[in-house]
Amino acid sequence: MDAISDIIKRKLVVADHRNKYEFQAYGNKLALELNDQKHLSLYIKYAKEKDRAQLESALSYALDNAKPEARARAFMWKLKVLRNGSVDGNN
């Protein structure tokens, strides 16, 4: 099992004095990659409470399939689809 510091370095999370905990660093990473700093606290909350695999899947989908200004919306939609267990996304 890897140390948290090794995982953070591998995920290219920038050292920040606000990142006291790993989930804060991951929430900051989400907000930066989705270009949605306005909702930073929401992403930190999700990083703390939600399944990391679902967050990674939704992030990957948003980065690959959405325009830069719509990535946060695509992320939220995909996260909802993953939580509901829908395969086709018609929920």
PyMOL Python script that loads the backbone (N, CA, C, O; Angstrom):
from pymol import cmd

cmd.read_pdbstr("""\
ATOM      1  N   MET A   1       0.843  -1.168   0.000  1.00  0.00           N
ATOM      2  CA  MET A   1       0.000   0.000   0.000  1.00  0.00           C
ATOM      3  C   MET A   1       0.891   1.234   0.000  1.00  0.00           C
ATOM      4  O   MET A   1       1.871   1.297   0.743  1.00  0.00           O
ATOM      5  N   ASP A   2       0.551   2.219  -0.836  1.00  0.00           N
ATOM      6  CA  ASP A   2       1.334   3.445  -0.951  1.00  0.00           C
ATOM      7  C   ASP A   2       0.971   4.433   0.150  1.00  0.00           C
ATOM      8  O   ASP A   2      -0.152   4.444   0.654  1.00  0.00           O
ATOM      9  N   ALA A   3       1.923   5.242   0.501  1.00  0.00           N
ATOM     10  CA  ALA A   3       1.673   6.310   1.469  1.00  0.00           C
ATOM     11  C   ALA A   3       0.861   7.410   0.791  1.00  0.00           C
ATOM     12  O   ALA A   3       0.957   7.598  -0.421  1.00  0.00           O
ATOM     13  N   ILE A   4       0.079   8.118   1.554  1.00  0.00           N
ATOM     14  CA  ILE A   4      -0.749   9.183   0.998  1.00  0.00           C
ATOM     15  C   ILE A   4       0.111  10.238   0.316  1.00  0.00           C
ATOM     16  O   ILE A   4      -0.272  10.762  -0.731  1.00  0.00           O
ATOM     17  N   SER A   5       1.251  10.553   0.883  1.00  0.00           N
ATOM     18  CA  SER A   5       2.119  11.565   0.278  1.00  0.00           C
ATOM     19  C   SER A   5       2.606  11.122  -1.104  1.00  0.00           C
ATOM     20  O   SER A   5       2.757  11.952  -2.001  1.00  0.00           O
ATOM     21  N   ASP A   6       2.855   9.814  -1.281  1.00  0.00           N
ATOM     22  CA  ASP A   6       3.270   9.303  -2.584  1.00  0.00           C
ATOM     23  C   ASP A   6       2.135   9.395  -3.596  1.00  0.00           C
ATOM     24  O   ASP A   6       2.360   9.730  -4.759  1.00  0.00           O
ATOM     25  N   ILE A   7       0.927   9.100  -3.157  1.00  0.00           N
ATOM     26  CA  ILE A   7      -0.237   9.179  -4.044  1.00  0.00           C
ATOM     27  C   ILE A   7      -0.467  10.619  -4.477  1.00  0.00           C
ATOM     28  O   ILE A   7      -0.738  10.881  -5.649  1.00  0.00           O
ATOM     29  N   ILE A   8      -0.361  11.542  -3.550  1.00  0.00           N
ATOM     30  CA  ILE A   8      -0.566  12.957  -3.869  1.00  0.00           C
ATOM     31  C   ILE A   8       0.488  13.434  -4.867  1.00  0.00           C
ATOM     32  O   ILE A   8       0.167  14.157  -5.809  1.00  0.00           O
ATOM     33  N   LYS A   9       1.735  13.033  -4.665  1.00  0.00           N
ATOM     34  CA  LYS A   9       2.788  13.417  -5.597  1.00  0.00           C
ATOM     35  C   LYS A   9       2.535  12.831  -6.979  1.00  0.00           C
ATOM     36  O   LYS A   9       2.755  13.499  -7.989  1.00  0.00           O
ATOM     37  N   ARG A  10       2.073  11.588  -7.026  1.00  0.00           N
ATOM     38  CA  ARG A  10       1.811  10.925  -8.292  1.00  0.00           C
ATOM     39  C   ARG A  10       0.638  11.570  -9.028  1.00  0.00           C
ATOM     40  O   ARG A  10       0.635  11.619 -10.258  1.00  0.00           O
ATOM     41  N   LYS A  11      -0.352  12.063  -8.297  1.00  0.00           N
ATOM     42  CA  LYS A  11      -1.527  12.693  -8.899  1.00  0.00           C
ATOM     43  C   LYS A  11      -1.289  14.161  -9.231  1.00  0.00           C
ATOM     44  O   LYS A  11      -2.198  14.852  -9.692  1.00  0.00           O
ATOM     45  N   LEU A  12      -0.070  14.638  -8.999  1.00  0.00           N
ATOM     46  CA  LEU A  12       0.322  16.007  -9.310  1.00  0.00           C
ATOM     47  C   LEU A  12      -0.512  17.047  -8.579  1.00  0.00           C
ATOM     48  O   LEU A  12      -0.871  18.075  -9.154  1.00  0.00           O
ATOM     49  N   VAL A  13      -0.817  16.788  -7.332  1.00  0.00           N
ATOM     50  CA  VAL A  13      -1.527  17.760  -6.511  1.00  0.00           C
ATOM     51  C   VAL A  13      -0.512  18.768  -6.009  1.00  0.00           C
ATOM     52  O   VAL A  13       0.487  18.400  -5.390  1.00  0.00           O
ATOM     53  N   VAL A  14      -0.765  20.025  -6.272  1.00  0.00           N
ATOM     54  CA  VAL A  14       0.156  21.081  -5.891  1.00  0.00           C
ATOM     55  C   VAL A  14       0.106  21.286  -4.381  1.00  0.00           C
ATOM     56  O   VAL A  14      -0.967  21.328  -3.780  1.00  0.00           O
ATOM     57  N   ALA A  15       1.283  21.412  -3.785  1.00  0.00           N
ATOM     58  CA  ALA A  15       1.344  21.660  -2.346  1.00  0.00           C
ATOM     59  C   ALA A  15       0.702  23.011  -2.057  1.00  0.00           C
ATOM     60  O   ALA A  15       1.001  24.005  -2.718  1.00  0.00           O
ATOM     61  N   ASP A  16      -0.166  23.037  -1.083  1.00  0.00           N
ATOM     62  CA  ASP A  16      -0.907  24.238  -0.758  1.00  0.00           C
ATOM     63  C   ASP A  16      -1.110  24.267   0.754  1.00  0.00           C
ATOM     64  O   ASP A  16      -1.410  23.237   1.358  1.00  0.00           O
ATOM     65  N   HIS A  17      -0.952  25.409   1.354  1.00  0.00           N
ATOM     66  CA  HIS A  17      -1.090  25.495   2.805  1.00  0.00           C
ATOM     67  C   HIS A  17      -2.515  25.180   3.260  1.00  0.00           C
ATOM     68  O   HIS A  17      -2.726  24.874   4.434  1.00  0.00           O
ATOM     69  N   ARG A  18      -3.489  25.248   2.364  1.00  0.00           N
ATOM     70  CA  ARG A  18      -4.873  24.937   2.712  1.00  0.00           C
ATOM     71  C   ARG A  18      -5.143  23.436   2.730  1.00  0.00           C
ATOM     72  O   ARG A  18      -6.187  23.007   3.223  1.00  0.00           O
ATOM     73  N   ASN A  19      -4.233  22.639   2.207  1.00  0.00           N
ATOM     74  CA  ASN A  19      -4.428  21.202   2.095  1.00  0.00           C
ATOM     75  C   ASN A  19      -3.877  20.479   3.313  1.00  0.00           C
ATOM     76  O   ASN A  19      -2.836  19.827   3.239  1.00  0.00           O
ATOM     77  N   LYS A  20      -4.571  20.594   4.420  1.00  0.00           N
ATOM     78  CA  LYS A  20      -4.120  19.919   5.630  1.00  0.00           C
ATOM     79  C   LYS A  20      -4.383  18.421   5.540  1.00  0.00           C
ATOM     80  O   LYS A  20      -3.629  17.620   6.094  1.00  0.00           O
ATOM     81  N   TYR A  21      -5.444  18.045   4.849  1.00  0.00           N
ATOM     82  CA  TYR A  21      -5.819  16.642   4.702  1.00  0.00           C
ATOM     83  C   TYR A  21      -5.833  16.258   3.231  1.00  0.00           C
ATOM     84  O   TYR A  21      -5.932  17.111   2.350  1.00  0.00           O
ATOM     85  N   GLU A  22      -5.732  14.967   2.986  1.00  0.00           N
ATOM     86  CA  GLU A  22      -5.690  14.466   1.612  1.00  0.00           C
ATOM     87  C   GLU A  22      -6.959  14.797   0.856  1.00  0.00           C
ATOM     88  O   GLU A  22      -6.889  15.135  -0.326  1.00  0.00           O
ATOM     89  N   PHE A  23      -8.125  14.713   1.495  1.00  0.00           N
ATOM     90  CA  PHE A  23      -9.368  14.984   0.776  1.00  0.00           C
ATOM     91  C   PHE A  23      -9.463  16.460   0.373  1.00  0.00           C
ATOM     92  O   PHE A  23     -10.098  16.783  -0.631  1.00  0.00           O
ATOM     93  N   GLN A  24      -8.844  17.349   1.136  1.00  0.00           N
ATOM     94  CA  GLN A  24      -8.819  18.759   0.740  1.00  0.00           C
ATOM     95  C   GLN A  24      -7.986  18.946  -0.524  1.00  0.00           C
ATOM     96  O   GLN A  24      -8.363  19.694  -1.426  1.00  0.00           O
ATOM     97  N   ALA A  25      -6.858  18.261  -0.574  1.00  0.00           N
ATOM     98  CA  ALA A  25      -6.004  18.334  -1.756  1.00  0.00           C
ATOM     99  C   ALA A  25      -6.740  17.792  -2.976  1.00  0.00           C
ATOM    100  O   ALA A  25      -6.662  18.362  -4.064  1.00  0.00           O
ATOM    101  N   TYR A  26      -7.458  16.683  -2.785  1.00  0.00           N
ATOM    102  CA  TYR A  26      -8.188  16.101  -3.911  1.00  0.00           C
ATOM    103  C   TYR A  26      -9.341  17.010  -4.343  1.00  0.00           C
ATOM    104  O   TYR A  26      -9.595  17.154  -5.539  1.00  0.00           O
ATOM    105  N   GLY A  27     -10.038  17.620  -3.391  1.00  0.00           N
ATOM    106  CA  GLY A  27     -11.109  18.560  -3.728  1.00  0.00           C
ATOM    107  C   GLY A  27     -10.578  19.761  -4.490  1.00  0.00           C
ATOM    108  O   GLY A  27     -11.213  20.227  -5.436  1.00  0.00           O
ATOM    109  N   ASN A  28      -9.422  20.265  -4.086  1.00  0.00           N
ATOM    110  CA  ASN A  28      -8.790  21.368  -4.811  1.00  0.00           C
ATOM    111  C   ASN A  28      -8.424  20.945  -6.227  1.00  0.00           C
ATOM    112  O   ASN A  28      -8.584  21.715  -7.175  1.00  0.00           O
ATOM    113  N   LYS A  29      -7.936  19.729  -6.363  1.00  0.00           N
ATOM    114  CA  LYS A  29      -7.578  19.209  -7.688  1.00  0.00           C
ATOM    115  C   LYS A  29      -8.813  19.145  -8.584  1.00  0.00           C
ATOM    116  O   LYS A  29      -8.762  19.539  -9.749  1.00  0.00           O
ATOM    117  N   LEU A  30      -9.924  18.647  -8.035  1.00  0.00           N
ATOM    118  CA  LEU A  30     -11.162  18.586  -8.813  1.00  0.00           C
ATOM    119  C   LEU A  30     -11.588  19.971  -9.280  1.00  0.00           C
ATOM    120  O   LEU A  30     -11.899  20.170 -10.455  1.00  0.00           O
ATOM    121  N   ALA A  31     -11.599  20.928  -8.355  1.00  0.00           N
ATOM    122  CA  ALA A  31     -12.029  22.285  -8.694  1.00  0.00           C
ATOM    123  C   ALA A  31     -11.135  22.901  -9.767  1.00  0.00           C
ATOM    124  O   ALA A  31     -11.626  23.575 -10.673  1.00  0.00           O
ATOM    125  N   LEU A  32      -9.832  22.675  -9.669  1.00  0.00           N
ATOM    126  CA  LEU A  32      -8.912  23.223 -10.662  1.00  0.00           C
ATOM    127  C   LEU A  32      -9.109  22.590 -12.028  1.00  0.00           C
ATOM    128  O   LEU A  32      -9.167  23.295 -13.036  1.00  0.00           O
ATOM    129  N   GLU A  33      -9.211  21.269 -12.071  1.00  0.00           N
ATOM    130  CA  GLU A  33      -9.342  20.587 -13.355  1.00  0.00           C
ATOM    131  C   GLU A  33     -10.683  20.860 -14.017  1.00  0.00           C
ATOM    132  O   GLU A  33     -10.785  20.866 -15.244  1.00  0.00           O
ATOM    133  N   LEU A  34     -11.709  21.087 -13.208  1.00  0.00           N
ATOM    134  CA  LEU A  34     -13.028  21.388 -13.763  1.00  0.00           C
ATOM    135  C   LEU A  34     -13.231  22.888 -13.982  1.00  0.00           C
ATOM    136  O   LEU A  34     -14.273  23.318 -14.478  1.00  0.00           O
ATOM    137  N   ASN A  35     -12.221  23.677 -13.607  1.00  0.00           N
ATOM    138  CA  ASN A  35     -12.270  25.128 -13.741  1.00  0.00           C
ATOM    139  C   ASN A  35     -13.510  25.695 -13.043  1.00  0.00           C
ATOM    140  O   ASN A  35     -14.262  26.482 -13.618  1.00  0.00           O
ATOM    141  N   ASP A  36     -13.701  25.276 -11.791  1.00  0.00           N
ATOM    142  CA  ASP A  36     -14.884  25.668 -11.021  1.00  0.00           C
ATOM    143  C   ASP A  36     -14.488  25.983  -9.580  1.00  0.00           C
ATOM    144  O   ASP A  36     -14.949  25.326  -8.647  1.00  0.00           O
ATOM    145  N   GLN A  37     -13.633  26.987  -9.406  1.00  0.00           N
ATOM    146  CA  GLN A  37     -13.172  27.366  -8.072  1.00  0.00           C
ATOM    147  C   GLN A  37     -14.306  27.912  -7.210  1.00  0.00           C
ATOM    148  O   GLN A  37     -14.213  27.911  -5.983  1.00  0.00           O
ATOM    149  N   LYS A  38     -15.368  28.376  -7.848  1.00  0.00           N
ATOM    150  CA  LYS A  38     -16.499  28.939  -7.118  1.00  0.00           C
ATOM    151  C   LYS A  38     -17.133  27.913  -6.177  1.00  0.00           C
ATOM    152  O   LYS A  38     -17.651  28.272  -5.119  1.00  0.00           O
ATOM    153  N   HIS A  39     -17.091  26.644  -6.563  1.00  0.00           N
ATOM    154  CA  HIS A  39     -17.707  25.576  -5.780  1.00  0.00           C
ATOM    155  C   HIS A  39     -16.670  24.675  -5.116  1.00  0.00           C
ATOM    156  O   HIS A  39     -16.881  23.470  -4.980  1.00  0.00           O
ATOM    157  N   LEU A  40     -15.566  25.259  -4.711  1.00  0.00           N
ATOM    158  CA  LEU A  40     -14.466  24.504  -4.116  1.00  0.00           C
ATOM    159  C   LEU A  40     -14.912  23.696  -2.902  1.00  0.00           C
ATOM    160  O   LEU A  40     -14.529  22.535  -2.761  1.00  0.00           O
ATOM    161  N   SER A  41     -15.707  24.289  -2.034  1.00  0.00           N
ATOM    162  CA  SER A  41     -16.132  23.576  -0.821  1.00  0.00           C
ATOM    163  C   SER A  41     -16.977  22.343  -1.158  1.00  0.00           C
ATOM    164  O   SER A  41     -16.929  21.344  -0.441  1.00  0.00           O
ATOM    165  N   LEU A  42     -17.742  22.410  -2.236  1.00  0.00           N
ATOM    166  CA  LEU A  42     -18.529  21.255  -2.665  1.00  0.00           C
ATOM    167  C   LEU A  42     -17.618  20.107  -3.084  1.00  0.00           C
ATOM    168  O   LEU A  42     -17.865  18.955  -2.727  1.00  0.00           O
ATOM    169  N   TYR A  43     -16.573  20.415  -3.833  1.00  0.00           N
ATOM    170  CA  TYR A  43     -15.654  19.371  -4.282  1.00  0.00           C
ATOM    171  C   TYR A  43     -14.876  18.772  -3.110  1.00  0.00           C
ATOM    172  O   TYR A  43     -14.593  17.573  -3.103  1.00  0.00           O
ATOM    173  N   ILE A  44     -14.531  19.590  -2.127  1.00  0.00           N
ATOM    174  CA  ILE A  44     -13.861  19.064  -0.934  1.00  0.00           C
ATOM    175  C   ILE A  44     -14.804  18.137  -0.185  1.00  0.00           C
ATOM    176  O   ILE A  44     -14.389  17.081   0.292  1.00  0.00           O
ATOM    177  N   LYS A  45     -16.063  18.523  -0.079  1.00  0.00           N
ATOM    178  CA  LYS A  45     -17.057  17.679   0.590  1.00  0.00           C
ATOM    179  C   LYS A  45     -17.216  16.351  -0.157  1.00  0.00           C
ATOM    180  O   LYS A  45     -17.256  15.287   0.460  1.00  0.00           O
ATOM    181  N   TYR A  46     -17.307  16.421  -1.478  1.00  0.00           N
ATOM    182  CA  TYR A  46     -17.416  15.195  -2.268  1.00  0.00           C
ATOM    183  C   TYR A  46     -16.190  14.314  -2.083  1.00  0.00           C
ATOM    184  O   TYR A  46     -16.316  13.096  -1.960  1.00  0.00           O
ATOM    185  N   ALA A  47     -15.008  14.915  -2.062  1.00  0.00           N
ATOM    186  CA  ALA A  47     -13.768  14.149  -1.890  1.00  0.00           C
ATOM    187  C   ALA A  47     -13.750  13.436  -0.550  1.00  0.00           C
ATOM    188  O   ALA A  47     -13.165  12.361  -0.422  1.00  0.00           O
ATOM    189  N   LYS A  48     -14.383  14.026   0.439  1.00  0.00           N
ATOM    190  CA  LYS A  48     -14.408  13.428   1.766  1.00  0.00           C
ATOM    191  C   LYS A  48     -15.463  12.339   1.884  1.00  0.00           C
ATOM    192  O   LYS A  48     -15.235  11.337   2.562  1.00  0.00           O
ATOM    193  N   GLU A  49     -16.619  12.514   1.234  1.00  0.00           N
ATOM    194  CA  GLU A  49     -17.757  11.634   1.468  1.00  0.00           C
ATOM    195  C   GLU A  49     -18.069  10.646   0.350  1.00  0.00           C
ATOM    196  O   GLU A  49     -18.639   9.588   0.619  1.00  0.00           O
ATOM    197  N   LYS A  50     -17.721  10.949  -0.868  1.00  0.00           N
ATOM    198  CA  LYS A  50     -18.114  10.114  -2.009  1.00  0.00           C
ATOM    199  C   LYS A  50     -17.042   9.082  -2.344  1.00  0.00           C
ATOM    200  O   LYS A  50     -15.889   9.187  -1.928  1.00  0.00           O
ATOM    201  N   ASP A  51     -17.465   8.090  -3.107  1.00  0.00           N
ATOM    202  CA  ASP A  51     -16.570   7.034  -3.561  1.00  0.00           C
ATOM    203  C   ASP A  51     -15.554   7.610  -4.546  1.00  0.00           C
ATOM    204  O   ASP A  51     -15.931   8.224  -5.544  1.00  0.00           O
ATOM    205  N   ARG A  52     -14.283   7.413  -4.268  1.00  0.00           N
ATOM    206  CA  ARG A  52     -13.224   7.993  -5.080  1.00  0.00           C
ATOM    207  C   ARG A  52     -13.239   7.455  -6.510  1.00  0.00           C
ATOM    208  O   ARG A  52     -12.924   8.190  -7.446  1.00  0.00           O
ATOM    209  N   ALA A  53     -13.596   6.195  -6.691  1.00  0.00           N
ATOM    210  CA  ALA A  53     -13.644   5.625  -8.034  1.00  0.00           C
ATOM    211  C   ALA A  53     -14.706   6.318  -8.881  1.00  0.00           C
ATOM    212  O   ALA A  53     -14.487   6.574 -10.065  1.00  0.00           O
ATOM    213  N   GLN A  54     -15.855   6.621  -8.280  1.00  0.00           N
ATOM    214  CA  GLN A  54     -16.907   7.327  -9.012  1.00  0.00           C
ATOM    215  C   GLN A  54     -16.471   8.753  -9.348  1.00  0.00           C
ATOM    216  O   GLN A  54     -16.747   9.249 -10.440  1.00  0.00           O
ATOM    217  N   LEU A  55     -15.796   9.404  -8.415  1.00  0.00           N
ATOM    218  CA  LEU A  55     -15.314  10.758  -8.680  1.00  0.00           C
ATOM    219  C   LEU A  55     -14.297  10.760  -9.822  1.00  0.00           C
ATOM    220  O   LEU A  55     -14.337  11.624 -10.698  1.00  0.00           O
ATOM    221  N   GLU A  56     -13.395   9.796  -9.803  1.00  0.00           N
ATOM    222  CA  GLU A  56     -12.392   9.697 -10.876  1.00  0.00           C
ATOM    223  C   GLU A  56     -13.046   9.428 -12.225  1.00  0.00           C
ATOM    224  O   GLU A  56     -12.652  10.009 -13.237  1.00  0.00           O
ATOM    225  N   SER A  57     -14.042   8.548 -12.240  1.00  0.00           N
ATOM    226  CA  SER A  57     -14.742   8.224 -13.478  1.00  0.00           C
ATOM    227  C   SER A  57     -15.484   9.441 -14.016  1.00  0.00           C
ATOM    228  O   SER A  57     -15.432   9.718 -15.214  1.00  0.00           O
ATOM    229  N   ALA A  58     -16.167  10.164 -13.148  1.00  0.00           N
ATOM    230  CA  ALA A  58     -16.901  11.359 -13.559  1.00  0.00           C
ATOM    231  C   ALA A  58     -15.937  12.441 -14.040  1.00  0.00           C
ATOM    232  O   ALA A  58     -16.222  13.133 -15.018  1.00  0.00           O
ATOM    233  N   LEU A  59     -14.804  12.592 -13.364  1.00  0.00           N
ATOM    234  CA  LEU A  59     -13.808  13.575 -13.780  1.00  0.00           C
ATOM    235  C   LEU A  59     -13.252  13.231 -15.150  1.00  0.00           C
ATOM    236  O   LEU A  59     -13.125  14.104 -16.009  1.00  0.00           O
ATOM    237  N   SER A  60     -12.921  11.976 -15.358  1.00  0.00           N
ATOM    238  CA  SER A  60     -12.403  11.540 -16.643  1.00  0.00           C
ATOM    239  C   SER A  60     -13.404  11.805 -17.760  1.00  0.00           C
ATOM    240  O   SER A  60     -13.036  12.285 -18.832  1.00  0.00           O
ATOM    241  N   TYR A  61     -14.674  11.490 -17.502  1.00  0.00           N
ATOM    242  CA  TYR A  61     -15.724  11.738 -18.490  1.00  0.00           C
ATOM    243  C   TYR A  61     -15.814  13.233 -18.813  1.00  0.00           C
ATOM    244  O   TYR A  61     -15.874  13.613 -19.983  1.00  0.00           O
ATOM    245  N   ALA A  62     -15.823  14.071 -17.785  1.00  0.00           N
ATOM    246  CA  ALA A  62     -15.970  15.510 -17.988  1.00  0.00           C
ATOM    247  C   ALA A  62     -14.794  16.093 -18.765  1.00  0.00           C
ATOM    248  O   ALA A  62     -14.982  16.935 -19.643  1.00  0.00           O
ATOM    249  N   LEU A  63     -13.595  15.651 -18.446  1.00  0.00           N
ATOM    250  CA  LEU A  63     -12.417  16.178 -19.134  1.00  0.00           C
ATOM    251  C   LEU A  63     -12.348  15.719 -20.584  1.00  0.00           C
ATOM    252  O   LEU A  63     -11.863  16.453 -21.445  1.00  0.00           O
ATOM    253  N   ASP A  64     -12.827  14.520 -20.858  1.00  0.00           N
ATOM    254  CA  ASP A  64     -12.754  13.972 -22.202  1.00  0.00           C
ATOM    255  C   ASP A  64     -13.891  14.426 -23.119  1.00  0.00           C
ATOM    256  O   ASP A  64     -13.699  14.526 -24.331  1.00  0.00           O
ATOM    257  N   ASN A  65     -15.068  14.702 -22.559  1.00  0.00           N
ATOM    258  CA  ASN A  65     -16.240  14.893 -23.390  1.00  0.00           C
ATOM    259  C   ASN A  65     -16.912  16.253 -23.334  1.00  0.00           C
ATOM    260  O   ASN A  65     -17.875  16.483 -24.065  1.00  0.00           O
ATOM    261  N   ALA A  66     -16.444  17.149 -22.504  1.00  0.00           N
ATOM    262  CA  ALA A  66     -17.134  18.426 -22.352  1.00  0.00           C
ATOM    263  C   ALA A  66     -16.221  19.589 -22.723  1.00  0.00           C
ATOM    264  O   ALA A  66     -14.998  19.511 -22.611  1.00  0.00           O
ATOM    265  N   LYS A  67     -16.856  20.667 -23.168  1.00  0.00           N
ATOM    266  CA  LYS A  67     -16.121  21.900 -23.418  1.00  0.00           C
ATOM    267  C   LYS A  67     -15.633  22.441 -22.072  1.00  0.00           C
ATOM    268  O   LYS A  67     -16.244  22.163 -21.041  1.00  0.00           O
ATOM    269  N   PRO A  68     -14.549  23.202 -22.070  1.00  0.00           N
ATOM    270  CA  PRO A  68     -14.000  23.689 -20.797  1.00  0.00           C
ATOM    271  C   PRO A  68     -15.010  24.416 -19.914  1.00  0.00           C
ATOM    272  O   PRO A  68     -14.974  24.272 -18.692  1.00  0.00           O
ATOM    273  N   GLU A  69     -15.902  25.187 -20.507  1.00  0.00           N
ATOM    274  CA  GLU A  69     -16.862  25.931 -19.691  1.00  0.00           C
ATOM    275  C   GLU A  69     -18.004  25.065 -19.169  1.00  0.00           C
ATOM    276  O   GLU A  69     -18.772  25.519 -18.321  1.00  0.00           O
ATOM    277  N   ALA A  70     -18.137  23.836 -19.652  1.00  0.00           N
ATOM    278  CA  ALA A  70     -19.229  22.951 -19.230  1.00  0.00           C
ATOM    279  C   ALA A  70     -18.739  21.715 -18.484  1.00  0.00           C
ATOM    280  O   ALA A  70     -19.516  20.791 -18.246  1.00  0.00           O
ATOM    281  N   ARG A  71     -17.485  21.687 -18.120  1.00  0.00           N
ATOM    282  CA  ARG A  71     -16.934  20.491 -17.474  1.00  0.00           C
ATOM    283  C   ARG A  71     -17.553  20.218 -16.111  1.00  0.00           C
ATOM    284  O   ARG A  71     -17.815  19.063 -15.773  1.00  0.00           O
ATOM    285  N   ALA A  72     -17.789  21.254 -15.330  1.00  0.00           N
ATOM    286  CA  ALA A  72     -18.369  21.059 -13.994  1.00  0.00           C
ATOM    287  C   ALA A  72     -19.768  20.460 -14.118  1.00  0.00           C
ATOM    288  O   ALA A  72     -20.130  19.560 -13.361  1.00  0.00           O
ATOM    289  N   ARG A  73     -20.543  20.953 -15.060  1.00  0.00           N
ATOM    290  CA  ARG A  73     -21.890  20.430 -15.272  1.00  0.00           C
ATOM    291  C   ARG A  73     -21.842  18.969 -15.736  1.00  0.00           C
ATOM    292  O   ARG A  73     -22.633  18.148 -15.272  1.00  0.00           O
ATOM    293  N   ALA A  74     -20.931  18.644 -16.638  1.00  0.00           N
ATOM    294  CA  ALA A  74     -20.789  17.264 -17.114  1.00  0.00           C
ATOM    295  C   ALA A  74     -20.339  16.350 -15.976  1.00  0.00           C
ATOM    296  O   ALA A  74     -20.791  15.209 -15.877  1.00  0.00           O
ATOM    297  N   PHE A  75     -19.456  16.849 -15.124  1.00  0.00           N
ATOM    298  CA  PHE A  75     -18.988  16.081 -13.968  1.00  0.00           C
ATOM    299  C   PHE A  75     -20.154  15.741 -13.047  1.00  0.00           C
ATOM    300  O   PHE A  75     -20.313  14.591 -12.638  1.00  0.00           O
ATOM    301  N   MET A  76     -20.964  16.738 -12.724  1.00  0.00           N
ATOM    302  CA  MET A  76     -22.107  16.519 -11.827  1.00  0.00           C
ATOM    303  C   MET A  76     -23.110  15.548 -12.440  1.00  0.00           C
ATOM    304  O   MET A  76     -23.646  14.683 -11.748  1.00  0.00           O
ATOM    305  N   TRP A  77     -23.360  15.692 -13.736  1.00  0.00           N
ATOM    306  CA  TRP A  77     -24.301  14.794 -14.407  1.00  0.00           C
ATOM    307  C   TRP A  77     -23.790  13.357 -14.361  1.00  0.00           C
ATOM    308  O   TRP A  77     -24.532  12.438 -14.012  1.00  0.00           O
ATOM    309  N   LYS A  78     -22.527  13.169 -14.711  1.00  0.00           N
ATOM    310  CA  LYS A  78     -21.965  11.819 -14.739  1.00  0.00           C
ATOM    311  C   LYS A  78     -21.916  11.219 -13.341  1.00  0.00           C
ATOM    312  O   LYS A  78     -22.140  10.020 -13.178  1.00  0.00           O
ATOM    313  N   LEU A  79     -21.631  12.025 -12.339  1.00  0.00           N
ATOM    314  CA  LEU A  79     -21.620  11.538 -10.954  1.00  0.00           C
ATOM    315  C   LEU A  79     -23.011  11.071 -10.545  1.00  0.00           C
ATOM    316  O   LEU A  79     -23.153  10.055  -9.865  1.00  0.00           O
ATOM    317  N   LYS A  80     -24.028  11.806 -10.956  1.00  0.00           N
ATOM    318  CA  LYS A  80     -25.408  11.408 -10.656  1.00  0.00           C
ATOM    319  C   LYS A  80     -25.743  10.091 -11.346  1.00  0.00           C
ATOM    320  O   LYS A  80     -26.356   9.212 -10.741  1.00  0.00           O
ATOM    321  N   VAL A  81     -25.348   9.951 -12.595  1.00  0.00           N
ATOM    322  CA  VAL A  81     -25.594   8.712 -13.339  1.00  0.00           C
ATOM    323  C   VAL A  81     -24.900   7.536 -12.660  1.00  0.00           C
ATOM    324  O   VAL A  81     -25.490   6.464 -12.525  1.00  0.00           O
ATOM    325  N   LEU A  82     -23.667   7.725 -12.237  1.00  0.00           N
ATOM    326  CA  LEU A  82     -22.914   6.653 -11.587  1.00  0.00           C
ATOM    327  C   LEU A  82     -23.520   6.274 -10.241  1.00  0.00           C
ATOM    328  O   LEU A  82     -23.570   5.093  -9.895  1.00  0.00           O
ATOM    329  N   ARG A  83     -23.979   7.261  -9.480  1.00  0.00           N
ATOM    330  CA  ARG A  83     -24.594   6.986  -8.187  1.00  0.00           C
ATOM    331  C   ARG A  83     -25.892   6.218  -8.330  1.00  0.00           C
ATOM    332  O   ARG A  83     -26.198   5.350  -7.513  1.00  0.00           O
ATOM    333  N   ASN A  84     -26.659   6.534  -9.370  1.00  0.00           N
ATOM    334  CA  ASN A  84     -27.950   5.871  -9.586  1.00  0.00           C
ATOM    335  C   ASN A  84     -27.788   4.505 -10.238  1.00  0.00           C
ATOM    336  O   ASN A  84     -28.739   3.725 -10.282  1.00  0.00           O
ATOM    337  N   GLY A  85     -26.611   4.212 -10.736  1.00  0.00           N
ATOM    338  CA  GLY A  85     -26.345   2.909 -11.329  1.00  0.00           C
ATOM    339  C   GLY A  85     -26.894   2.746 -12.737  1.00  0.00           C
ATOM    340  O   GLY A  85     -27.012   1.624 -13.229  1.00  0.00           O
ATOM    341  N   SER A  86     -27.225   3.836 -13.380  1.00  0.00           N
ATOM    342  CA  SER A  86     -27.755   3.776 -14.737  1.00  0.00           C
ATOM    343  C   SER A  86     -26.630   3.565 -15.718  1.00  0.00           C
ATOM    344  O   SER A  86     -25.596   4.230 -15.648  1.00  0.00           O
ATOM    345  N   VAL A  87     -26.833   2.636 -16.636  1.00  0.00           N
ATOM    346  CA  VAL A  87     -25.816   2.351 -17.634  1.00  0.00           C
ATOM    347  C   VAL A  87     -25.910   3.313 -18.803  1.00  0.00           C
ATOM    348  O   VAL A  87     -24.888   3.776 -19.310  1.00  0.00           O
ATOM    349  N   ASP A  88     -27.126   3.620 -19.235  1.00  0.00           N
ATOM    350  CA  ASP A  88     -27.289   4.460 -20.422  1.00  0.00           C
ATOM    351  C   ASP A  88     -27.392   5.946 -20.123  1.00  0.00           C
ATOM    352  O   ASP A  88     -27.336   6.754 -21.050  1.00  0.00           O
ATOM    353  N   GLY A  89     -27.540   6.332 -18.868  1.00  0.00           N
ATOM    354  CA  GLY A  89     -27.569   7.738 -18.508  1.00  0.00           C
ATOM    355  C   GLY A  89     -28.898   8.416 -18.732  1.00  0.00           C
ATOM    356  O   GLY A  89     -28.947   9.641 -18.838  1.00  0.00           O
ATOM    357  N   ASN A  90     -29.980   7.660 -18.807  1.00  0.00           N
ATOM    358  CA  ASN A  90     -31.290   8.244 -19.054  1.00  0.00           C
ATOM    359  C   ASN A  90     -32.050   8.540 -17.777  1.00  0.00           C
ATOM    360  O   ASN A  90     -33.281   8.581 -17.797  1.00  0.00           O
ATOM    361  N   ASN A  91     -31.373   8.742 -16.688  1.00  0.00           N
ATOM    362  CA  ASN A  91     -32.032   9.085 -15.420  1.00  0.00           C
ATOM    363  C   ASN A  91     -32.045  10.561 -15.203  1.00  0.00           C
ATOM    364  O   ASN A  91     -32.560  11.031 -14.188  1.00  0.00           O
TER     365      ASN A  91
END
""", "prot")
cmd.dss("prot")
cmd.show_as("cartoon", "prot")
cmd.util.cbc("prot")
cmd.orient("prot")
